[in-house]
Amino acid sequence: MRRLVISVLVGGSLLLGAPAFAQEDEATTYDFDDDIVSGDLVRPDGEMLNVRRRGQRDSLIRIREHFIPEMLKSVEDL
C-alpha cells in the first residue's frame, strides 16, 4: 500500500512537472472596417475658473559693472 501511494505521488509529480508544449505562432490581425466614431464634447460640471496671470518679476541676476577692470587687476598681480 505504501509503495502504491509513493508511486502515485511520484507519477503525479512527473506529469505536473512536464514541460509545457509551445503553441504554434499565429499572426493576429485586427480589421477596422470604416468604423464611425461619434461623440460629444464632455466637460466637467460646474463653473470654469479663470486665473489671473502673475506679474512679471525682475531678474535676480545682476551684471557686475566693474567686472573687466577687476579681472585686469587680478592678472596684474601674477
N, C-alpha and C positions, 0 to 999 in steps of 0.2 A: 504494500500500500504506500509506504513511504517513497519507494522508488518511482511509483506511478505519479505521485504528486510532484516530485522533483523533476521528472521527465516532462510533465505538462508545463511546469514553470519555465524550464529551460527552452522548450519548444516555443512557448508563447513569447518569451523574450527575444528569441531569434526572429520570429515573424514580425514582431513590433519594431525591432531594430533593423529590419531590412532596409536598404537604401531605396528611396523613392525613385520611381522611373520618371525621367524628364518628359514633359509633354511636348508634343510637336509644336514648333513655332508657327503660329498662324498670324498672318498680316491682318491687322484690324483696320477697317476702313469706316469712315464716317461720311454719310451722304447728307448734305444740306441742300435740298432742292427748293429754291425760291421760297424760303420761309419768311413770311412777313411778320416783322416785329413792330407792334404799335403800342403806344403808351402815353400817359400824360406826365407832365412835369409835377413831381411831388415835392412839396415844400413843407417845412415844419409848421405846426400850428403856433399861433402867437404873433407878436409884433416883431418887425425887423428893427434891429437897433443899429443906428449909425454912430460910429465912434469918431470923435474929433481927432485929427492928427496932432501929434505933439509938436511943439515949436522947434524950430531949428536951433541947434546948440552950437556954441563956439568950439573950435578945435582945442584940445588940451595940449597939443604940440606947439611949443614956442620955438621960433627960429632965433638962434643966438646971433645978435647983431655984430659982436666983435669976434667971431669965430676965426676968420682968416688972420687978423693980427695976433691973436693968441697962439695960433698954430706956428706963425713965423717966430714968435718969441721962444716957443719950445724947441724949435730947430736951432736957434742961435746958441743955445746952451750946450749943444752936442759938440 
